Amino acid sequence: MDRTAHARWNGDLKNGSGHLKVGSGAFEGPYSFISRFEGSGATNPEELLGAAHAGCFSMALSVALSTAGHVPTEINTTATVHLNKVGAGFSITGIDLVCRGVVPGISEADFRRLADETKAGCIISRALAAVPMTLDAKLGGG
């Protein structure tokens, strides 16, 4: 199973601009130096990485909970990807996952244990294993 995405960039780094598109066609949009390093209404690679991580983690936690006999009603995960200047360049220096779950019949401790196991085991977490990650997982809507 292969997944694709495409990026086009025109011009130099600071004045140029680009366009990102996922292979399924479900998302496409502009990006630029400003959207990546200064913030703007356009997207950036780190934001898309965060969306991928939050989505993967939520799905994987759903599997772990269901396998343990606790089918979740809802799982909400936010991934904050930290992009910081390190030496002469920029690096992703950490990812913070915040997860809130509505899961009938499970204890807070069991939810947290399964969330911790999922953080270590989800596909995107494993791919990003070199990046420090935190997890704040609790029962409750959000």
C-alpha positions as CSV (number, residue, x, y, z in Angstrom):
1,M,0.0,0.0,0.0
2,D,1.6,3.3,-1.1
3,R,0.3,6.8,-0.4
4,T,1.4,9.8,-2.3
5,A,1.6,13.6,-1.9
6,H,2.9,16.3,-4.2
7,A,4.6,19.6,-3.6
8,R,5.4,22.3,-6.0
9,W,7.7,25.3,-5.1
10,N,8.3,28.4,-7.2
11,G,11.0,30.9,-6.5
12,D,13.5,31.4,-3.8
13,L,13.0,30.5,-0.1
14,K,11.7,33.8,1.4
15,N,9.8,35.2,-1.6
16,G,8.7,32.0,-3.3
17,S,5.5,30.0,-2.7
18,G,4.3,26.5,-3.1
19,H,1.3,24.2,-3.3
20,L,0.7,20.9,-1.5
21,K,-1.7,18.2,-2.7
22,V,-2.4,14.8,-1.2
23,G,-2.8,11.9,-3.7
24,S,-6.4,11.2,-2.8
25,G,-7.4,14.8,-3.6
26,A,-8.9,15.3,-0.1
27,F,-6.6,18.2,0.6
28,E,-4.6,20.7,-1.3
29,G,-3.4,24.2,-0.5
30,P,-0.7,26.8,-0.6
31,Y,2.3,27.1,1.6
32,S,5.2,29.6,1.9
33,F,8.1,30.7,4.0
34,I,5.7,32.9,6.0
35,S,3.2,30.0,6.6
36,R,6.0,27.8,7.7
37,F,8.2,30.0,9.8
38,E,6.1,33.1,10.7
39,G,2.5,31.9,10.7
40,S,-0.3,32.8,8.3
41,G,-3.5,31.4,7.0
42,A,-1.8,28.8,4.7
43,T,-0.6,25.4,5.8
44,N,2.9,24.0,6.2
45,P,4.6,20.6,6.3
46,E,4.7,20.5,10.2
47,E,0.9,21.2,10.4
48,L,0.2,18.4,8.0
49,L,2.6,16.1,10.0
50,G,0.6,17.0,13.1
51,A,-2.6,16.1,11.4
52,A,-1.2,12.8,10.3
53,H,0.0,12.0,13.8
54,A,-3.2,13.0,15.5
55,G,-5.2,10.9,13.0
56,C,-3.0,7.9,13.3
57,F,-2.9,8.0,17.1
58,S,-6.7,8.4,17.4
59,M,-7.3,5.4,15.1
60,A,-4.7,3.2,16.9
61,L,-6.1,4.1,20.3
62,S,-9.6,3.2,19.1
63,V,-8.3,-0.3,18.1
64,A,-6.5,-0.7,21.5
65,L,-9.6,0.3,23.4
66,S,-11.9,-1.9,21.4
67,T,-9.6,-4.9,21.7
68,A,-9.6,-4.3,25.5
69,G,-13.4,-4.5,25.4
70,H,-14.1,-0.7,25.6
71,V,-15.4,0.6,22.3
72,P,-14.9,4.4,22.4
73,T,-17.7,6.8,21.7
74,E,-15.2,9.6,20.8
75,I,-11.5,10.2,20.7
76,N,-10.1,13.7,20.2
77,T,-6.4,14.2,19.7
78,T,-4.4,17.4,19.0
79,A,-0.8,17.2,18.0
80,T,1.4,20.2,18.4
81,V,4.5,20.0,16.4
82,H,7.4,22.2,17.6
83,L,9.6,23.7,14.9
84,N,12.6,25.5,16.4
85,K,15.9,27.0,15.3
86,V,18.6,24.6,16.2
87,G,22.1,25.7,15.3
88,A,22.2,27.1,11.8
89,G,18.8,25.5,10.7
90,F,15.4,24.5,11.9
91,S,14.4,21.1,13.4
92,I,11.3,19.5,14.8
93,T,12.2,19.5,18.4
94,G,9.1,17.8,19.9
95,I,5.5,16.7,19.4
96,D,2.9,17.1,22.2
97,L,-0.2,14.9,21.9
98,V,-3.3,15.9,23.9
99,C,-6.0,13.3,23.8
100,R,-9.5,13.3,25.4
101,G,-11.7,10.2,25.1
102,V,-15.2,9.3,25.8
103,V,-15.1,5.6,26.6
104,P,-17.8,3.9,28.5
105,G,-16.8,1.5,31.3
106,I,-13.1,2.2,31.4
107,S,-11.0,3.5,34.3
108,E,-8.8,6.6,33.9
109,A,-5.8,4.4,34.7
110,D,-6.6,1.8,32.0
111,F,-7.3,4.6,29.5
112,R,-4.0,6.2,30.2
113,R,-2.1,2.9,30.0
114,L,-3.6,2.1,26.6
115,A,-2.9,5.6,25.4
116,D,0.7,5.4,26.5
117,E,1.1,2.0,24.7
118,T,-0.5,3.6,21.6
119,K,1.8,6.5,21.6
120,A,4.8,4.1,21.4
121,G,3.2,1.9,18.9
122,C,1.1,3.9,16.3
123,I,2.6,3.9,12.8
124,I,3.4,7.6,12.7
125,S,4.9,7.6,16.3
126,R,7.2,4.8,15.2
127,A,8.2,6.7,12.0
128,L,9.0,9.8,14.1
129,A,10.7,7.9,16.9
130,A,13.7,10.3,16.9
131,V,11.5,13.2,17.9
132,P,10.7,13.6,21.6
133,M,7.0,13.2,22.3
134,T,4.7,13.9,25.2
135,L,1.2,12.7,25.8
136,D,-1.6,14.1,28.0
137,A,-4.4,11.6,27.8
138,K,-7.6,11.8,29.9
139,L,-11.2,10.7,29.8
140,G,-13.6,13.5,28.9
141,G,-15.0,15.2,25.9
142,G,-13.2,17.7,23.9
